[in-house]
Amino acid sequence: LRWLNYLSPNINRGPFAPDEDDLIIRMQRLFGN
């Protein structure tokens, strides 16, 4: 993906942690897509 070339090298590109998954799911339920 080209946009990866422009991101800060400090950004975590690994998989989401379980607590991050939970946060994403809760925010999606609250705000939708």
PEVENSUL-V87319 format. One record per residue. RES is the residue in one letter. PSI is psi in degrees with one decimal (NA if undefined). Layout:
res/psi
RES/PSI
RES/PSI
//
This chain:
res/psi
L/128.6
R/-34.8
W/-22.2
L/-27.9
N/-18.0
Y/-5.7
L/157.9
S/140.1
P/-13.9
N/-7.6
I/134.1
N/116.3
R/7.5
G/-178.2
P/158.4
F/143.7
A/158.0
P/-39.1
D/-31.5
E/-39.6
D/-45.9
D/-43.2
L/-44.5
I/-44.4
I/-44.3
R/-41.6
M/-36.3
Q/-39.3
R/-37.8
L/-46.4
F/-17.3
G/-167.2
N/NA
//
